[in-house]
């Protein structure tokens, strides 16, 4: 097992998913990658825009990668162990002043955009806005994923079966994300640092922040079959569902939870559904990425 340091340089950055993107690095299953990343809008902690951005190919989140995993094949599962995340010194949150269905419903699509600039202290895990708000930090990467099997350029905005812009605040250090691999080599990319976010990400932005350092360890599994992402945290299992329709996203997440309860506890689907109604929580991961997100959560000690 090796640790590969990826420099924050132009060749390591991109703003779209594609199976045709050349990998910046090839690693073995069990290797780790370490990197710094910009915020989602290609800005540094000082809110400066990274130069040499291609308006078409870099229209999405600033992502590090893609990283090829030797021997990974379509149909297998990539485990992404989130080992370390250290947020940068500054972040930004905005709300209102632009059109989204939720902004229109709330009557805030017009007028000026409110911008909060944050000073972030990774050591004390606190953030202070320029308006004097103080919040606790819980850093995570909003985007961890791989390209879909279809050729061409794919937006970084929606989450997909193979991951992407999941925006789940529970994917903090110590968690493991399991993603279905859609293309040979896996071609993992990551970025979109968030210093803190509420479930739903209702303004469309969290505290968007660069990461000073992120460390991920990658494992390929040939003995696990997944249709959608799942995650293990120290407190719970999570299963994810993504769809333009929130009801369908919930159904996908519940279906994944029934499969998980079958694998982990040997439960038949109807019995699993009955127990899920008692011990599984549904949470709105995010409402703002085109494909809405739901995650189903079962605590490790829920079934005693």
Protein Blocks (a to p, Z undefined) as FASTA:
>chain_A
ZZddddddfklgccbdcfkbccfbdcdehiacddddddfkopafkopacehiafklmmmc
cdedddddehiaghiacddddfbdcddfbdcddeehiacfklmmnopmgcjddddddddd
fklopacdfkopacddddddfbgcdddfbecjddfkbccfkopjeopaklcghiacdddd
fbghklpadehiafbdcehilnopacddddfbdcddddddfkbccfbdcdddfkbccddd
ddfblklmmmmmmmmmmmmmmmmnopafklmmmmmmmmpccddfbfclopacddddddfk
lpZZ
